[in-house]
Amino acid sequence: MRFLFTSWLLLVVSIWNVWGQDTVFVQKHWFDQPVKNIFLAENELHVKAGNDLFVLKNGKWERFNLKFEKNFVFYSNGFYQSEFLPDQFKESTESMAHLIPQKSLINCTMARKENQLFVAVGGSLFEYEIRPFFSIEYPNASIRHVYLDEEIKAVSTYSGIFINDTLRRNFPAYSNGHFVKINDQYYLCTDDLYQVTAVDSVKLIKSGQNIFAGHSRKLVEWNEKVYSLNTNSINELREDYSLYPIHKGFNFSDLEVFDSLLVFSTYEGKLFTYNGTEVKSLASVNSRIREIFIGDNWIYIAADNGVFKIRPDNSLELIRVSDLSNCVDIEQDRFKNLWIATENGLVILPKSSHKPVPLVSDVEFNRYAMTLYEDKIYAGSINGLYKIDIYTIERGFLPVYFQTVSDQNALFLKQSILVAFLIGFPAIFIIFWFYKRNIKNSKIEIPAKPKSNTLVLEQVKSDIIAHKLISVDALALHYDTNTVQLNRQFKRFGTTPGKYLKKVKISWANRLLKDGVALDEVARRVGYSPKLLKQEFDQKS
């Protein structure tokens, strides 16, 4: 059973890792002597193993007639040797340690030729295939919203607003809402409402938000009028930019147009419609709604407890599309595939399957930050903007994925039958032998579970405050791990490192303020700006 369970576990893990990354393990290459390093020379792959040098020709390693007594060999206008691995050739394995099938990760060198990647590490050589189905723009920036048309590309982040890939210093320092085009005029919803007067300048519309309406998040055009999504209300935005409320009393999360109706959602899990004169309750999902999407004549709902869809003409037919947790955004491509961004990764729900396929794993994506433009998905996360071609996914990625899963399922079935056969007969014999000896009511002592080297939230909280760990990278470094492994540890607690760190920092800031520490000093200690702290406390109040 241990073998059977291990085989099943490896199957699941391999599928998740392979298809959640763009680097796929292919095979291990075997040599008689330990592998020292790999490098490219005149566009050919070379490996130093033992005292021999090999070159890859037509898929086979051919031995050179030369012998090299020193540990490592490199090439620069000729081969040269070294007893030690120079730092400029030493590669970090942190980003792909989970794809290397051995414990030893010392003295890592890498070489890439087209879509082949070779990794020499710990005396072994591994081959990988690079499947570049996504690229990342604005690395390490937290993407809040993406807008694209023929004239402008606007990417809103917590680090600033980029217009046509240039950071605009005259724009607000960050954004929490949408960049939109209404009547040939661009607007930017941060917490305030701005009119974009040029690609490098904006004008504040003071009446676009107030203490009663809440912060500005989104504008939509409907029935020749403009409507505003604010955090505390849904409003008609009149020609003088004054706000006329049509619904209040909730914490509103999104606003969309569906044929002859306005549709809006709340963090309390409510979905409403407005026909121009009357607001009606359409559905409740009993969980926080993060975003709504109109597609294929359905209203799709991204919520903390899954993805749902409903039509306004049948409020009784609320259909659960997926039970993924912490869903923040939804898009649908021309092939009717549903793209779902979550706080744990990006998945695709193919039109031909009810099971989501992981594309990007262990990455926290943001709400409002996914859009489809010119057959490319742009999905904003806390560490950059993922750009994915839908044709690559539909015609290349998905067919290979389903074929691989089918092959692995068939292999797993064969292994299961073999294991059942090998285990079954001895098990029957043992049971019969025990029965014959009348051994009944035997007490089997279960060995004590070994202590696990996992995190405890209370200890993490204490460490964050005691050691002033104000970023996820600092937290990972403190525990001598990487952010991917840290995310996996936190999955046991039903949260992410970023969310928990934010919770502790806000609690810490609140305690410091109560102790009489000045707001600017509190912001410096916890790593937030005074404006963001004010925003957080305003929302909680």
C-alpha positions in Angstrom: 0.0 0.0 0.0 2.9 2.3 0.7 4.1 1.8 -2.9 0.6 2.3 -4.2 0.1 5.5 -2.2 3.5 6.8 -3.2 2.8 6.1 -6.8 -0.5 8.0 -6.6 1.2 10.9 -4.7 4.0 11.2 -7.2 1.5 11.1 -10.0 -0.5 14.0 -8.5 2.6 16.0 -7.6 4.2 15.5 -11.0 1.1 16.7 -12.9 0.7 19.8 -10.6 4.4 20.7 -10.9 4.7 20.0 -14.6 1.6 21.9 -15.7 1.9 24.7 -13.2 5.3 25.7 -14.5 6.8 26.4 -17.9 9.8 24.1 -17.2 9.1 20.3 -17.6 11.3 17.5 -16.4 12.3 15.2 -19.3 14.9 12.7 -18.2 18.1 12.0 -16.3 21.3 11.4 -18.3 23.6 8.7 -17.0 27.4 8.7 -17.0 30.0 6.2 -15.6 31.5 9.0 -13.5 29.9 11.9 -11.5 28.9 14.9 -13.6 30.9 18.0 -12.8 29.4 20.7 -15.0 27.7 21.5 -18.3 28.3 24.4 -20.7 27.8 25.6 -24.3 30.7 25.8 -26.7 30.2 26.9 -30.3 26.5 26.2 -29.8 27.0 22.6 -28.8 26.3 21.2 -25.3 29.3 19.8 -23.4 29.5 17.9 -20.1 32.5 17.2 -17.9 32.1 13.8 -16.2 34.9 12.4 -14.2 38.1 13.2 -16.2 36.2 13.0 -19.5 34.5 15.6 -21.7 31.4 14.7 -23.7 29.5 16.6 -26.5 25.9 16.0 -27.4 25.6 14.9 -31.1 22.2 13.8 -32.6 20.8 13.0 -29.1 23.9 11.0 -28.0 26.8 11.9 -25.8 30.1 11.4 -27.6 33.4 11.3 -25.7 36.3 13.6 -26.5 39.8 12.1 -26.9 41.1 14.8 -24.5 41.5 14.2 -20.7 41.0 16.9 -18.1 42.3 16.2 -14.6 40.8 19.3 -12.9 37.2 19.2 -11.7 35.6 21.7 -14.0 36.0 22.5 -17.7 34.8 25.7 -19.5 35.2 27.3 -22.9 36.3 30.7 -24.1 38.3 30.7 -27.3 39.3 27.1 -26.3 38.7 24.7 -23.4 40.2 25.5 -20.0 40.1 23.8 -16.6 39.5 24.9 -13.0 39.7 23.1 -9.6 36.8 25.2 -8.3 33.5 26.3 -9.8 33.7 30.1 -10.5 30.9 32.2 -9.1 30.0 33.5 -12.6 29.1 29.9 -13.7 27.4 28.9 -10.5 23.6 28.8 -10.8 20.9 29.0 -8.0 18.5 26.1 -7.8 15.9 27.9 -5.7 13.4 28.5 -8.4 13.3 24.9 -9.6 14.4 22.8 -6.6 11.0 21.1 -6.6 11.8 19.8 -10.2 15.2 18.3 -9.4 14.6 14.6 -8.3 17.4 14.4 -5.7 18.4 16.0 -2.4 22.0 17.2 -3.3 21.8 20.6 -5.0 25.5 21.6 -4.8 27.6 23.0 -7.6 24.8 23.7 -10.0 25.5 24.7 -13.7 23.0 25.1 -16.4 23.0 25.3 -20.2 20.1 26.0 -22.6 19.8 25.3 -26.3 16.6 26.4 -27.8 13.8 24.8 -25.7 16.2 22.3 -24.0 17.6 23.1 -20.6 20.2 20.9 -18.9 21.0 21.1 -15.2 24.2 19.6 -13.8 23.9 19.5 -10.0 25.1 17.2 -7.2 27.0 14.9 -9.6 24.0 14.3 -11.9 22.7 15.7 -15.2 19.0 16.4 -15.8 17.2 17.5 -18.9 14.1 19.8 -19.0 11.9 21.2 -21.7 11.1 24.9 -21.7 7.5 25.5 -22.6 7.2 29.2 -22.8 3.4 29.5 -22.7 3.6 32.6 -20.6 5.9 35.6 -20.1 6.1 38.0 -17.1 6.0 41.8 -17.5 6.6 44.2 -14.6 8.3 41.6 -12.4 8.0 42.1 -8.7 5.3 44.7 -9.1 1.8 44.1 -7.6 -0.6 44.5 -10.6 -3.9 46.0 -9.7 -5.5 46.6 -13.1 -4.8 46.3 -16.8 -6.4 48.3 -19.6 -5.5 48.0 -23.3 -6.9 49.4 -26.5 -5.4 50.6 -29.9 -4.2 53.9 -28.4 -3.1 53.1 -24.8 -1.8 50.5 -22.5 -2.4 51.3 -18.8 -1.0 49.1 -16.0 -2.0 50.1 -12.5 0.2 48.9 -9.7 1.0 49.5 -6.1 4.3 51.0 -7.3 2.7 53.5 -9.7 0.8 53.9 -12.9 2.4 52.8 -16.2 1.1 54.3 -19.4 2.5 52.7 -22.6 5.1 50.9 -20.4 6.4 54.2 -18.9 5.9 55.1 -15.2 4.0 58.4 -15.1 5.3 60.5 -12.2 2.4 63.0 -12.4 -0.1 60.2 -11.9 -1.2 58.9 -8.4 1.4 56.8 -6.6 -0.8 53.7 -6.6 -4.2 52.4 -7.7 -6.9 50.2 -6.2 -9.4 50.4 -9.1 -10.0 50.5 -12.8 -8.6 52.5 -15.7 -11.6 53.0 -18.1 -12.7 54.8 -21.2 -16.1 56.5 -21.1 -17.3 58.6 -24.1 -13.8 58.8 -25.6 -12.4 60.1 -22.3 -10.1 58.1 -20.0 -10.6 57.9 -16.2 -8.6 56.4 -13.4 -10.2 55.1 -10.3 -7.7 54.8 -7.4 -9.3 55.7 -4.2 -10.1 59.0 -5.8 -11.5 59.6 -9.3 -9.2 61.2 -11.9 -9.7 62.3 -15.4 -6.8 61.5 -17.7 -6.1 64.7 -19.6 -3.0 63.4 -21.4 -0.7 60.3 -21.4 1.4 62.0 -18.7 -1.2 64.1 -16.7 -4.4 63.7 -14.7 -7.0 65.9 -13.1 -8.6 65.1 -9.8 -12.4 65.0 -9.7 -13.1 65.8 -6.1 -16.8 64.8 -6.2 -15.9 61.3 -7.5 -15.8 60.0 -3.9 -16.8 61.1 -0.5 -17.2 59.7 3.0 -20.7 58.5 2.3 -20.2 57.0 -1.1 -16.8 55.5 -0.3 -13.7 55.2 -2.5 -13.9 55.2 -6.3 -13.4 51.8 -7.9 -15.0 51.6 -11.4 -17.1 53.4 -14.0 -19.4 51.8 -16.6 -21.6 53.3 -19.3 -25.2 52.1 -19.6 -28.4 53.6 -21.1 -26.5 56.8 -22.1 -25.5 57.4 -18.5 -22.4 56.7 -16.4 -22.5 54.7 -13.2 -19.9 54.6 -10.5 -18.9 51.7 -8.3 -17.8 53.1 -4.9 -16.9 51.0 -1.9 -20.1 52.1 0.0 -22.6 52.6 -2.8 -23.6 52.3 -6.4 -24.2 55.7 -8.0 -25.2 57.5 -11.1 -22.3 59.8 -12.0 -23.9 63.0 -13.4 -22.5 65.5 -15.9 -21.3 67.7 -13.1 -19.5 64.6 -11.6 -21.8 64.6 -8.6 -22.9 61.2 -7.3 -26.5 60.2 -7.1 -26.9 56.9 -5.1 -29.1 54.1 -6.4 -28.1 51.5 -3.8 -26.3 51.7 -0.4 -25.8 49.7 2.8 -23.2 47.1 1.6 -19.5 46.9 0.8 -19.6 46.8 -3.0 -17.1 44.8 -5.0 -17.9 45.0 -8.7 -20.3 46.5 -11.3 -21.1 45.2 -14.8 -23.6 45.7 -17.7 -25.8 42.7 -18.7 -28.1 43.5 -21.6 -30.8 45.8 -20.2 -29.6 45.5 -16.6 -26.8 46.8 -14.3 -25.4 44.0 -12.2 -23.4 44.6 -9.0 -22.0 42.5 -6.2 -21.0 42.9 -2.6 -18.4 41.5 -0.2 -21.3 40.2 1.8 -21.9 37.7 -1.0 -25.0 39.4 -2.5 -25.7 39.9 -6.2 -28.2 42.6 -7.4 -29.7 43.9 -10.6 -30.9 47.4 -11.5 -33.3 48.1 -14.5 -33.2 51.9 -14.3 -35.9 52.3 -11.7 -35.7 49.3 -9.3 -33.0 47.3 -7.5 -33.6 43.6 -7.1 -31.8 40.9 -5.2 -30.7 38.2 -7.7 -28.6 35.7 -5.7 -26.5 35.0 -2.6 -23.4 32.8 -2.5 -22.8 33.0 1.3 -19.2 34.1 0.8 -17.3 37.2 -0.3 -17.8 38.0 -4.0 -14.6 39.4 -5.5 -15.5 40.0 -9.1 -18.3 39.4 -11.7 -17.9 38.6 -15.4 -20.4 38.6 -18.2 -19.8 35.9 -20.8 -21.8 33.6 -23.1 -25.1 35.0 -21.8 -24.2 34.2 -18.2 -23.2 36.2 -15.2 -20.2 34.5 -13.7 -19.3 35.1 -10.0 -15.8 34.8 -8.6 -16.1 34.2 -4.8 -14.1 33.0 -1.9 -16.0 29.7 -2.0 -15.9 29.0 -5.7 -17.1 30.1 -9.1 -20.8 30.3 -9.9 -23.0 31.4 -12.8 -26.6 32.6 -13.1 -29.0 34.2 -15.5 -31.2 37.1 -14.4 -34.3 35.5 -15.8 -33.9 32.5 -13.4 -32.6 33.5 -10.0 -33.3 29.9 -8.8 -30.7 28.5 -11.1 -27.4 29.4 -9.4 -24.9 26.9 -10.8 -21.6 26.1 -9.2 -19.0 26.0 -11.9 -16.0 25.2 -9.7 -15.2 24.8 -6.0 -11.8 26.4 -6.2 -11.2 28.6 -3.2 -10.3 32.3 -3.0 -11.3 33.1 -6.6 -10.6 36.7 -7.5 -11.2 37.1 -11.3 -12.7 35.4 -14.3 -12.3 35.7 -18.1 -13.5 33.7 -21.1 -11.6 33.3 -24.4 -12.9 32.7 -27.9 -12.7 28.9 -27.4 -15.1 29.2 -24.5 -12.4 28.2 -22.0 -12.9 29.8 -18.6 -9.8 31.4 -17.0 -9.9 31.7 -13.2 -7.4 33.7 -11.2 -7.2 32.8 -7.5 -5.0 33.8 -4.5 -3.2 30.4 -5.0 -2.6 30.4 -8.8 -4.1 30.7 -12.3 -6.2 27.8 -13.7 -8.1 27.2 -16.9 -11.5 25.4 -17.0 -11.6 23.9 -20.6 -14.9 23.9 -22.4 -14.6 20.1 -22.7 -13.8 19.4 -19.0 -15.3 20.0 -15.6 -11.9 19.8 -13.9 -9.6 22.9 -13.8 -6.2 22.7 -15.3 -3.4 24.5 -13.3 -1.4 26.9 -15.4 0.6 28.9 -12.8 0.8 27.6 -9.3 1.7 29.1 -5.9 1.3 32.7 -7.1 -1.2 35.1 -5.6 -3.3 36.9 -8.3 -5.2 40.1 -7.7 -8.8 41.0 -8.4 -9.6 43.5 -11.2 -6.3 42.5 -12.7 -7.1 40.0 -15.5 -8.2 40.9 -19.0 -8.3 39.5 -22.6 -7.0 41.5 -25.4 -6.1 40.4 -29.0 -6.2 36.7 -28.0 -3.9 37.2 -25.1 -4.7 36.8 -21.4 -3.1 39.4 -19.1 -3.3 38.3 -15.5 -1.9 40.5 -12.7 -0.4 39.0 -9.6 1.5 40.3 -6.6 4.8 39.7 -8.4 4.2 40.7 -12.0 1.9 40.6 -15.0 1.5 37.2 -16.7 0.9 37.3 -20.5 -0.4 34.1 -22.1 -1.4 33.4 -25.7 -4.7 31.6 -25.8 -3.9 29.8 -29.1 -0.7 28.3 -27.5 -2.9 27.0 -24.7 -5.8 25.7 -26.9 -3.7 24.1 -29.6 -0.6 23.1 -27.8 -0.8 23.0 -24.0 -4.2 21.5 -23.4 -4.0 18.6 -26.0 -0.6 17.6 -24.6 -1.9 18.0 -21.0 -4.9 15.7 -21.5 -2.8 13.1 -23.4 -0.2 13.1 -20.6 -2.9 12.7 -17.9 -4.6 9.9 -19.9 -1.2 8.1 -20.3 -0.4 8.5 -16.6 -3.9 7.3 -15.6 -3.4 4.2 -17.7 0.0 3.6 -16.2 -1.4 4.2 -12.7 -4.2 1.7 -13.4 -1.7 -1.0 -14.5 0.5 -0.3 -11.5 -2.6 -0.5 -9.2 -3.6 -3.9 -10.7 -0.1 -5.2 -10.3 0.2 -4.0 -6.8 -3.2 -5.4 -5.8 -2.2 -8.8 -7.3 1.2 -8.8 -5.5 -0.3 -7.7 -2.2 -3.6 -9.5 -2.4 -2.5 -13.1 -2.2 0.0 -12.7 0.7 -2.6 -10.6 2.5 -5.3 -13.3 2.2 -2.8 -15.9 3.4 -1.8 -13.8 6.4 -5.5 -13.2 7.3 -6.3 -16.9 7.0 -3.2 -17.8 9.2 -4.2 -15.4 11.9 -7.7 -16.7 11.8 -6.6 -20.2 12.2 -4.6 -19.3 15.3 -7.6 -17.5 16.8 -5.8 -14.3 17.2 -8.6 -11.9 17.9 -8.9 -8.4 19.3 -5.2 -7.8 18.8 -4.1 -4.4 19.9 -1.9 -2.7 17.3 0.2 0.1 18.7 0.4 3.0 16.3 3.9 4.6 16.4 4.0 8.1 17.6 3.9 10.6 14.8 7.4 12.2 14.4 7.7 15.8 15.0 7.2 17.7 11.8 9.4 20.7 10.9 6.4 22.9 10.1 5.5 26.4 11.0 3.2 27.5 13.9 1.2 30.6 13.2 1.6 32.1 16.7 5.4 31.6 16.4 5.4 33.2 12.9 3.5 36.2 14.3 6.0 36.6 17.1 8.9 36.3 14.7 7.4 38.9 12.3 7.2 41.5 15.1 10.4 40.6 16.9 12.6 40.5 13.8 10.7 43.2 11.9 10.0 40.9 8.9 8.0 43.2 6.7 8.0 41.3 3.4 7.4 37.7 2.2 11.0 37.4 1.0 12.2 38.5 4.5 9.9 35.9 6.1 11.2 33.1 3.8 14.8 34.1 4.4 14.2 34.0 8.2 13.0 30.4 8.0 15.8 29.5 5.6 13.5 28.6 2.8 12.1 30.1 -0.4 8.7 31.8 -1.2 7.4 28.7 -3.1 8.0 26.4 -0.1 6.7 29.0 2.3 3.4 29.2 0.3 3.1 25.4 0.6 3.6 25.6 4.4 0.9 28.3 4.7 -1.6 26.2 2.7 -2.1 24.1 5.9 -3.5 27.2 7.5 -5.9 28.1 4.7 -4.0 31.4 3.8 -1.0 32.7 2.1 2.2 34.3 3.5 1.2 37.7 2.0 -2.2 37.7 3.5 -1.1 36.6 6.9 1.8 39.1 6.9 -0.6 41.9 6.0 -2.9 40.8 8.9 -0.1 40.8 11.4 1.3 44.1 10.2 -2.1 45.8 10.4 -2.6 44.4 13.9 0.9 45.5 14.9 0.3 49.0 13.5 -3.0 49.3 15.4 -1.2 48.3 18.6 1.5 50.8 18.0 -1.0 53.6 17.3 -2.8 52.8 20.6 0.5 53.0 22.4 0.9 56.6 21.1 3.4 56.0 18.4 3.1 58.6 15.6 1.5 57.4 12.3 4.7 58.1 10.2 6.8 56.1 12.6 4.3 53.3 12.6 4.3 53.2 8.8 8.1 53.1 8.8 8.2 50.1 11.2 5.6 48.0 9.4 6.7 48.9 5.9 3.5 50.6 4.7 2.9 54.2 3.6 0.8 56.4 6.0 -1.8 56.7 3.3 -2.2 52.9 2.9 -2.5 52.5 6.7 -5.2 55.2 6.8 -7.0 53.4 4.0 -6.9 50.0 5.9 -8.2 51.5 9.1 -10.9 53.5 7.3 -12.1 50.3 5.6 -12.2 48.4 9.0 -14.1 51.3 10.6 
